[in-house]
Amino acid sequence: MRYGIAERCRAGWRFSFHALRYDWSAAADLALSRGRRDWTHALSSGLALKPD
């Protein structure tokens, strides 16, 4: 997982970028076991399903 943070400070803007290890497959398996097909798809593909 990667994300960035933008913070406004006295000198202007400060940006920081972060990268974390994340087990996408385990998260998708957990979503599937809980009946969340939408989350399973999003975690497996990176794309969200359109709501029904």
All heavy atoms as a GROMACS GRO file, in nm:
protein
  421
    1MET      N    1   0.085  -0.115   0.000
    1MET     CA    2   0.000   0.000   0.000
    1MET      C    3   0.091   0.123   0.000
    1MET      O    4   0.188   0.130   0.072
    1MET     CB    5  -0.088  -0.002   0.126
    1MET     CG    6  -0.162   0.127   0.146
    1MET     SD    7  -0.251   0.140   0.302
    1MET     CE    8  -0.381   0.027   0.277
    2ARG      N    9   0.055   0.217  -0.082
    2ARG     CA   10   0.129   0.343  -0.089
    2ARG      C   11   0.031   0.458  -0.076
    2ARG      O   12  -0.079   0.453  -0.128
    2ARG     CB   13   0.203   0.353  -0.221
    2ARG     CG   14   0.311   0.252  -0.232
    2ARG     CD   15   0.388   0.266  -0.359
    2ARG     NE   16   0.490   0.163  -0.359
    2ARG     CZ   17   0.556   0.126  -0.464
    2ARG    NH1   18   0.532   0.182  -0.579
    2ARG    NH2   19   0.646   0.032  -0.455
    3TYR      N   20   0.075   0.560  -0.005
    3TYR     CA   21  -0.009   0.678   0.011
    3TYR      C   22   0.079   0.799   0.038
    3TYR      O   23   0.196   0.787   0.072
    3TYR     CB   24  -0.112   0.659   0.123
    3TYR     CG   25  -0.053   0.644   0.261
    3TYR    CD1   26  -0.042   0.754   0.345
    3TYR    CD2   27  -0.009   0.522   0.307
    3TYR    CE1   28   0.012   0.742   0.471
    3TYR    CE2   29   0.044   0.508   0.434
    3TYR     CZ   30   0.055   0.618   0.516
    3TYR     OH   31   0.107   0.605   0.641
    4GLY      N   32   0.021   0.915   0.021
    4GLY     CA   33   0.092   1.039   0.046
    4GLY      C   34   0.012   1.129   0.139
    4GLY      O   35  -0.110   1.118   0.147
    5ILE      N   36   0.083   1.214   0.208
    5ILE     CA   37   0.020   1.310   0.299
    5ILE      C   38   0.069   1.450   0.261
    5ILE      O   39   0.189   1.470   0.243
    5ILE     CB   40   0.056   1.280   0.445
    5ILE    CG1   41   0.003   1.143   0.486
    5ILE    CG2   42   0.001   1.389   0.537
    5ILE    CD1   43   0.043   1.101   0.626
    6ALA      N   44  -0.024   1.541   0.247
    6ALA     CA   45   0.009   1.682   0.222
    6ALA      C   46  -0.030   1.761   0.346
    6ALA      O   47  -0.145   1.754   0.391
    6ALA     CB   48  -0.065   1.734   0.100
    7GLU      N   49   0.065   1.834   0.402
    7GLU     CA   50   0.040   1.913   0.522
    7GLU      C   51   0.075   2.059   0.495
    7GLU      O   52   0.182   2.089   0.441
    7GLU     CB   53   0.126   1.864   0.638
    7GLU     CG   54   0.097   1.722   0.679
    7GLU     CD   55   0.192   1.677   0.789
    7GLU    OE1   56   0.307   1.642   0.756
    7GLU    OE2   57   0.151   1.681   0.906
    8ARG      N   58  -0.014   2.146   0.532
    8ARG     CA   59   0.014   2.289   0.519
    8ARG      C   60   0.087   2.334   0.644
    8ARG      O   61   0.043   2.308   0.756
    8ARG     CB   62  -0.116   2.366   0.502
    8ARG     CG   63  -0.094   2.506   0.458
    8ARG     CD   64  -0.225   2.569   0.422
    8ARG     NE   65  -0.199   2.699   0.363
    8ARG     CZ   66  -0.290   2.776   0.315
    8ARG    NH1   67  -0.416   2.738   0.316
    8ARG    NH2   68  -0.259   2.892   0.262
    9CYS      N   69   0.198   2.401   0.627
    9CYS     CA   70   0.276   2.450   0.741
    9CYS      C   71   0.313   2.596   0.717
    9CYS      O   72   0.281   2.652   0.613
    9CYS     CB   73   0.400   2.363   0.763
    9CYS     SG   74   0.510   2.351   0.621
   10ARG      N   75   0.380   2.657   0.811
   10ARG     CA   76   0.414   2.799   0.799
   10ARG      C   77   0.496   2.830   0.675
   10ARG      O   78   0.481   2.935   0.614
   10ARG     CB   79   0.491   2.846   0.922
   10ARG     CG   80   0.405   2.854   1.044
   10ARG     CD   81   0.484   2.907   1.161
   10ARG     NE   82   0.397   2.913   1.277
   10ARG     CZ   83   0.439   2.935   1.398
   10ARG    NH1   84   0.568   2.954   1.422
   10ARG    NH2   85   0.355   2.939   1.498
   11ALA      N   86   0.584   2.738   0.638
   11ALA     CA   87   0.673   2.761   0.523
   11ALA      C   88   0.606   2.726   0.390
   11ALA      O   89   0.666   2.743   0.285
   11ALA     CB   90   0.800   2.678   0.539
   12GLY      N   91   0.483   2.679   0.393
   12GLY     CA   92   0.414   2.640   0.270
   12GLY      C   93   0.352   2.501   0.285
   12GLY      O   94   0.275   2.478   0.376
   13TRP      N   95   0.391   2.411   0.199
   13TRP     CA   96   0.338   2.276   0.202
   13TRP      C   97   0.451   2.176   0.223
   13TRP      O   98   0.561   2.193   0.174
   13TRP     CB   99   0.266   2.243   0.071
   13TRP     CG  100   0.136   2.314   0.058
   13TRP    CD1  101   0.114   2.435   0.002
   13TRP    CD2  102   0.010   2.269   0.105
   13TRP    NE1  103  -0.018   2.470   0.010
   13TRP    CE2  104  -0.085   2.368   0.073
   13TRP    CE3  105  -0.035   2.155   0.171
   13TRP    CZ2  106  -0.220   2.357   0.105
   13TRP    CZ3  107  -0.169   2.143   0.202
   13TRP    CH2  108  -0.260   2.243   0.169
   14ARG      N  109   0.419   2.070   0.295
   14ARG     CA  110   0.513   1.961   0.318
   14ARG      C  111   0.446   1.832   0.269
   14ARG      O  112   0.329   1.807   0.301
   14ARG     CB  113   0.545   1.951   0.467
   14ARG     CG  114   0.635   1.838   0.501
   14ARG     CD  115   0.662   1.829   0.650
   14ARG     NE  116   0.583   1.926   0.725
   14ARG     CZ  117   0.602   1.955   0.852
   14ARG    NH1  118   0.696   1.898   0.919
   14ARG    NH2  119   0.525   2.044   0.913
   15PHE      N  120   0.518   1.754   0.191
   15PHE     CA  121   0.465   1.629   0.136
   15PHE      C  122   0.549   1.513   0.187
   15PHE      O  123   0.672   1.522   0.192
   15PHE     CB  124   0.469   1.631  -0.016
   15PHE     CG  125   0.386   1.740  -0.076
   15PHE    CD1  126   0.442   1.863  -0.107
   15PHE    CD2  127   0.251   1.721  -0.098
   15PHE    CE1  128   0.366   1.965  -0.161
   15PHE    CE2  129   0.173   1.823  -0.152
   15PHE     CZ  130   0.231   1.945  -0.184
   16SER      N  131   0.481   1.406   0.223
   16SER     CA  132   0.552   1.284   0.260
   16SER      C  133   0.484   1.166   0.194
   16SER      O  134   0.362   1.164   0.175
   16SER     CB  135   0.557   1.268   0.412
   16SER     OG  136   0.426   1.261   0.466
   17PHE      N  137   0.562   1.070   0.155
   17PHE     CA  138   0.513   0.951   0.087
   17PHE      C  139   0.550   0.828   0.170
   17PHE      O  140   0.658   0.822   0.228
   17PHE     CB  141   0.572   0.942  -0.053
   17PHE     CG  142   0.535   1.061  -0.137
   17PHE    CD1  143   0.620   1.169  -0.148
   17PHE    CD2  144   0.414   1.066  -0.204
   17PHE    CE1  145   0.588   1.279  -0.223
   17PHE    CE2  146   0.378   1.176  -0.279
   17PHE     CZ  147   0.465   1.284  -0.290
   18HIS      N  148   0.458   0.732   0.175
   18HIS     CA  149   0.476   0.615   0.259
   18HIS      C  150   0.441   0.488   0.182
   18HIS      O  151   0.351   0.490   0.098
   18HIS     CB  152   0.386   0.625   0.383
   18HIS     CG  153   0.405   0.753   0.458
   18HIS    ND1  154   0.499   0.767   0.556
   18HIS    CD2  155   0.345   0.873   0.445
   18HIS    CE1  156   0.495   0.891   0.603
   18HIS    NE2  157   0.402   0.957   0.536
   19ALA      N  158   0.512   0.382   0.213
   19ALA     CA  159   0.483   0.251   0.154
   19ALA      C  160   0.478   0.148   0.267
   19ALA      O  161   0.567   0.143   0.352
   19ALA     CB  162   0.590   0.213   0.053
   20LEU      N  163   0.370   0.071   0.271
   20LEU     CA  164   0.350  -0.031   0.373
   20LEU      C  165   0.332  -0.167   0.308
   20LEU      O  166   0.274  -0.177   0.200
   20LEU     CB  167   0.227   0.000   0.457
   20LEU     CG  168   0.219   0.136   0.524
   20LEU    CD1  169   0.083   0.156   0.587
   20LEU    CD2  170   0.328   0.149   0.628
   21ARG      N  171   0.376  -0.271   0.375
   21ARG     CA  172   0.346  -0.406   0.328
   21ARG      C  173   0.201  -0.437   0.363
   21ARG      O  174   0.154  -0.402   0.471
   21ARG     CB  175   0.437  -0.508   0.397
   21ARG     CG  176   0.579  -0.495   0.355
   21ARG     CD  177   0.660  -0.603   0.420
   21ARG     NE  178   0.801  -0.577   0.395
   21ARG     CZ  179   0.897  -0.654   0.438
   21ARG    NH1  180   0.870  -0.762   0.509
   21ARG    NH2  181   1.022  -0.625   0.411
   22TYR      N  182   0.131  -0.499   0.269
   22TYR     CA  183  -0.010  -0.531   0.291
   22TYR      C  184  -0.041  -0.659   0.216
   22TYR      O  185  -0.011  -0.671   0.098
   22TYR     CB  186  -0.098  -0.417   0.241
   22TYR     CG  187  -0.243  -0.429   0.283
   22TYR    CD1  188  -0.284  -0.387   0.409
   22TYR    CD2  189  -0.337  -0.484   0.198
   22TYR    CE1  190  -0.416  -0.398   0.447
   22TYR    CE2  191  -0.470  -0.496   0.237
   22TYR     CZ  192  -0.508  -0.452   0.361
   22TYR     OH  193  -0.639  -0.464   0.399
   23ASP      N  194  -0.099  -0.756   0.285
   23ASP     CA  195  -0.131  -0.885   0.223
   23ASP      C  196  -0.269  -0.876   0.159
   23ASP      O  197  -0.372  -0.904   0.219
   23ASP     CB  198  -0.127  -0.994   0.329
   23ASP     CG  199  -0.136  -1.133   0.271
   23ASP    OD1  200  -0.174  -1.147   0.152
   23ASP    OD2  201  -0.106  -1.229   0.343
   24TRP      N  202  -0.270  -0.832   0.032
   24TRP     CA  203  -0.396  -0.813  -0.042
   24TRP      C  204  -0.473  -0.944  -0.054
   24TRP      O  205  -0.595  -0.945  -0.044
   24TRP     CB  206  -0.368  -0.758  -0.182
   24TRP     CG  207  -0.294  -0.629  -0.180
   24TRP    CD1  208  -0.161  -0.611  -0.207
   24TRP    CD2  209  -0.344  -0.501  -0.147
   24TRP    NE1  210  -0.127  -0.479  -0.193
   24TRP    CE2  211  -0.238  -0.408  -0.156
   24TRP    CE3  212  -0.470  -0.454  -0.110
   24TRP    CZ2  213  -0.254  -0.273  -0.131
   24TRP    CZ3  214  -0.485  -0.319  -0.084
   24TRP    CH2  215  -0.378  -0.231  -0.095
   25SER      N  216  -0.400  -1.053  -0.077
   25SER     CA  217  -0.465  -1.183  -0.096
   25SER      C  218  -0.539  -1.227   0.030
   25SER      O  219  -0.653  -1.273   0.024
   25SER     CB  220  -0.361  -1.286  -0.137
   25SER     OG  221  -0.420  -1.411  -0.156
   26ALA      N  222  -0.476  -1.212   0.145
   26ALA     CA  223  -0.540  -1.249   0.271
   26ALA      C  224  -0.662  -1.161   0.298
   26ALA      O  225  -0.765  -1.209   0.345
   26ALA     CB  226  -0.441  -1.240   0.387
   27ALA      N  227  -0.651  -1.033   0.267
   27ALA     CA  228  -0.764  -0.941   0.286
   27ALA      C  229  -0.880  -0.979   0.193
   27ALA      O  230  -0.996  -0.977   0.234
   27ALA     CB  231  -0.720  -0.798   0.261
   28ALA      N  232  -0.849  -1.016   0.069
   28ALA     CA  233  -0.953  -1.058  -0.026
   28ALA      C  234  -1.018  -1.188   0.021
   28ALA      O  235  -1.141  -1.203   0.012
   28ALA     CB  236  -0.894  -1.074  -0.165
   29ASP      N  237  -0.939  -1.281   0.072
   29ASP     CA  238  -0.995  -1.408   0.124
   29ASP      C  239  -1.087  -1.381   0.242
   29ASP      O  240  -1.194  -1.443   0.253
   29ASP     CB  241  -0.883  -1.503   0.165
   29ASP     CG  242  -0.805  -1.559   0.048
   29ASP    OD1  243  -0.854  -1.550  -0.068
   29ASP    OD2  244  -0.694  -1.611   0.071
   30LEU      N  245  -1.049  -1.291   0.330
   30LEU     CA  246  -1.132  -1.257   0.445
   30LEU      C  247  -1.263  -1.192   0.399
   30LEU      O  248  -1.371  -1.226   0.448
   30LEU     CB  249  -1.057  -1.162   0.539
   30LEU     CG  250  -1.131  -1.119   0.663
   30LEU    CD1  251  -1.170  -1.238   0.751
   30LEU    CD2  252  -1.046  -1.020   0.742
   31ALA      N  253  -1.254  -1.102   0.303
   31ALA     CA  254  -1.375  -1.038   0.250
   31ALA      C  255  -1.469  -1.143   0.189
   31ALA      O  256  -1.591  -1.139   0.211
   31ALA     CB  257  -1.338  -0.934   0.146
   32LEU      N  258  -1.412  -1.237   0.114
   32LEU     CA  259  -1.494  -1.343   0.053
   32LEU      C  260  -1.561  -1.428   0.160
   32LEU      O  261  -1.680  -1.460   0.148
   32LEU     CB  262  -1.406  -1.429  -0.039
   32LEU     CG  263  -1.478  -1.537  -0.118
   32LEU    CD1  264  -1.583  -1.477  -0.210
   32LEU    CD2  265  -1.378  -1.619  -0.196
   33SER      N  266  -1.487  -1.463   0.264
   33SER     CA  267  -1.544  -1.546   0.371
   33SER      C  268  -1.656  -1.474   0.445
   33SER      O  269  -1.740  -1.539   0.508
   33SER     CB  270  -1.435  -1.588   0.471
   33SER     OG  271  -1.396  -1.481   0.554
   34ARG      N  272  -1.659  -1.342   0.436
   34ARG     CA  273  -1.764  -1.265   0.503
   34ARG      C  274  -1.873  -1.218   0.406
   34ARG      O  275  -1.953  -1.132   0.438
   34ARG     CB  276  -1.702  -1.145   0.575
   34ARG     CG  277  -1.614  -1.192   0.688
   34ARG     CD  278  -1.561  -1.082   0.771
   34ARG     NE  279  -1.485  -1.135   0.883
   34ARG     CZ  280  -1.416  -1.062   0.968
   34ARG    NH1  281  -1.415  -0.930   0.956
   34ARG    NH2  282  -1.350  -1.119   1.065
   35GLY      N  283  -1.870  -1.276   0.285
   35GLY     CA  284  -1.976  -1.247   0.189
   35GLY      C  285  -1.966  -1.112   0.121
   35GLY      O  286  -2.064  -1.062   0.067
   36ARG      N  287  -1.849  -1.051   0.122
   36ARG     CA  288  -1.831  -0.919   0.062
   36ARG      C  289  -1.764  -0.932  -0.074
   36ARG      O  290  -1.646  -0.908  -0.091
   36ARG     CB  291  -1.750  -0.829   0.154
   36ARG     CG  292  -1.818  -0.793   0.283
   36ARG     CD  293  -1.953  -0.723   0.264
   36ARG     NE  294  -1.946  -0.609   0.177
   36ARG     CZ  295  -1.942  -0.483   0.218
   36ARG    NH1  296  -1.948  -0.456   0.346
   36ARG    NH2  297  -1.934  -0.385   0.132
   37ARG      N  298  -1.843  -0.973  -0.174
   37ARG     CA  299  -1.792  -0.990  -0.310
   37ARG      C  300  -1.736  -0.861  -0.366
   37ARG      O  301  -1.636  -0.860  -0.438
   37ARG     CB  302  -1.904  -1.043  -0.400
   37ARG     CG  303  -1.856  -1.087  -0.537
   37ARG     CD  304  -1.970  -1.143  -0.619
   37ARG     NE  305  -2.063  -1.041  -0.663
   37ARG     CZ  306  -2.046  -0.964  -0.772
   37ARG    NH1  307  -1.940  -0.978  -0.846
   37ARG    NH2  308  -2.136  -0.875  -0.805
   38ASP      N  309  -1.798  -0.749  -0.329
   38ASP     CA  310  -1.750  -0.619  -0.378
   38ASP      C  311  -1.608  -0.590  -0.329
   38ASP      O  312  -1.521  -0.549  -0.406
   38ASP     CB  313  -1.846  -0.507  -0.337
   38ASP     CG  314  -1.874  -0.501  -0.187
   38ASP    OD1  315  -1.853  -0.603  -0.117
   38ASP    OD2  316  -1.917  -0.394  -0.140
   39TRP      N  317  -1.583  -0.614  -0.201
   39TRP     CA  318  -1.449  -0.592  -0.146
   39TRP      C  319  -1.350  -0.695  -0.199
   39TRP      O  320  -1.233  -0.662  -0.223
   39TRP     CB  321  -1.453  -0.596   0.007
   39TRP     CG  322  -1.492  -0.464   0.064
   39TRP    CD1  323  -1.616  -0.426   0.106
   39TRP    CD2  324  -1.407  -0.351   0.082
   39TRP    NE1  325  -1.614  -0.297   0.149
   39TRP    CE2  326  -1.486  -0.248   0.136
   39TRP    CE3  327  -1.272  -0.327   0.058
   39TRP    CZ2  328  -1.434  -0.123   0.167
   39TRP    CZ3  329  -1.222  -0.202   0.089
   39TRP    CH2  330  -1.302  -0.102   0.143
   40THR      N  331  -1.395  -0.819  -0.216
   40THR     CA  332  -1.307  -0.922  -0.271
   40THR      C  333  -1.256  -0.879  -0.409
   40THR      O  334  -1.137  -0.887  -0.438
   40THR     CB  335  -1.381  -1.057  -0.283
   40THR    OG1  336  -1.429  -1.094  -0.154
   40THR    CG2  337  -1.290  -1.166  -0.337
   41HIS      N  338  -1.346  -0.830  -0.492
   41HIS     CA  339  -1.310  -0.785  -0.627
   41HIS      C  340  -1.215  -0.665  -0.619
   41HIS      O  341  -1.113  -0.662  -0.688
   41HIS     CB  342  -1.436  -0.748  -0.705
   41HIS     CG  343  -1.406  -0.696  -0.841
   41HIS    ND1  344  -1.375  -0.778  -0.946
   41HIS    CD2  345  -1.401  -0.570  -0.888
   41HIS    CE1  346  -1.351  -0.704  -1.053
   41HIS    NE2  347  -1.367  -0.577  -1.021
   42ALA      N  348  -1.248  -0.568  -0.535
   42ALA     CA  349  -1.165  -0.447  -0.526
   42ALA      C  350  -1.024  -0.481  -0.478
   42ALA      O  351  -0.925  -0.431  -0.532
   42ALA     CB  352  -1.231  -0.347  -0.432
   43LEU      N  353  -1.014  -0.565  -0.376
   43LEU     CA  354  -0.881  -0.600  -0.324
   43LEU      C  355  -0.801  -0.685  -0.420
   43LEU      O  356  -0.678  -0.677  -0.424
   43LEU     CB  357  -0.898  -0.675  -0.190
   43LEU     CG  358  -0.947  -0.587  -0.075
   43LEU    CD1  359  -0.998  -0.673   0.039
   43LEU    CD2  360  -0.835  -0.495  -0.028
   44SER      N  361  -0.869  -0.767  -0.500
   44SER     CA  362  -0.800  -0.855  -0.594
   44SER      C  363  -0.759  -0.784  -0.722
   44SER      O  364  -0.658  -0.818  -0.783
   44SER     CB  365  -0.890  -0.973  -0.630
   44SER     OG  366  -0.920  -1.049  -0.516
   45SER      N  367  -0.839  -0.686  -0.763
   45SER     CA  368  -0.815  -0.623  -0.894
   45SER      C  369  -0.770  -0.477  -0.886
   45SER      O  370  -0.716  -0.423  -0.983
   45SER     CB  371  -0.942  -0.629  -0.978
   45SER     OG  372  -1.042  -0.545  -0.923
   46GLY      N  373  -0.801  -0.411  -0.774
   46GLY     CA  374  -0.772  -0.267  -0.764
   46GLY      C  375  -0.885  -0.182  -0.821
   46GLY      O  376  -0.873  -0.060  -0.828
   47LEU      N  377  -0.992  -0.246  -0.863
   47LEU     CA  378  -1.107  -0.175  -0.923
   47LEU      C  379  -1.232  -0.201  -0.841
   47LEU      O  380  -1.258  -0.314  -0.800
   47LEU     CB  381  -1.130  -0.224  -1.066
   47LEU     CG  382  -1.012  -0.209  -1.162
   47LEU    CD1  383  -1.042  -0.280  -1.294
   47LEU    CD2  384  -0.982  -0.062  -1.185
   48ALA      N  385  -1.310  -0.098  -0.818
   48ALA     CA  386  -1.434  -0.111  -0.744
   48ALA      C  387  -1.549  -0.149  -0.838
   48ALA      O  388  -1.550  -0.107  -0.953
   48ALA     CB  389  -1.468   0.018  -0.672
   49LEU      N  390  -1.641  -0.229  -0.787
   49LEU     CA  391  -1.760  -0.264  -0.864
   49LEU      C  392  -1.861  -0.150  -0.854
   49LEU      O  393  -1.867  -0.080  -0.754
   49LEU     CB  394  -1.824  -0.392  -0.808
   49LEU     CG  395  -1.745  -0.521  -0.825
   49LEU    CD1  396  -1.815  -0.634  -0.751
   49LEU    CD2  397  -1.729  -0.555  -0.972
   50LYS      N  398  -1.944  -0.136  -0.958
   50LYS     CA  399  -2.054  -0.040  -0.951
   50LYS      C  400  -2.158  -0.095  -0.855
   50LYS      O  401  -2.185  -0.214  -0.854
   50LYS     CB  402  -2.116  -0.020  -1.088
   50LYS     CG  403  -2.026   0.054  -1.185
   50LYS     CD  404  -2.098   0.076  -1.317
   50LYS     CE  405  -2.009   0.152  -1.412
   50LYS     NZ  406  -2.076   0.174  -1.541
   51PRO      N  407  -2.220  -0.007  -0.774
   51PRO     CA  408  -2.326  -0.054  -0.683
   51PRO      C  409  -2.443  -0.111  -0.763
   51PRO      O  410  -2.472  -0.066  -0.874
   51PRO     CB  411  -2.369   0.072  -0.609
   51PRO     CG  412  -2.266   0.176  -0.638
   51PRO     CD  413  -2.194   0.135  -0.763
   52ASP      N  414  -2.509  -0.210  -0.703
   52ASP     CA  415  -2.628  -0.271  -0.769
   52ASP      C  416  -2.744  -0.176  -0.771
   52ASP      O  417  -2.762  -0.091  -0.695
   52ASP     CB  418  -2.668  -0.399  -0.696
   52ASP     CG  419  -2.563  -0.508  -0.713
   52ASP    OD1  420  -2.492  -0.505  -0.816
   52ASP    OD2  421  -2.554  -0.593  -0.624
   0.00000   0.00000   0.00000
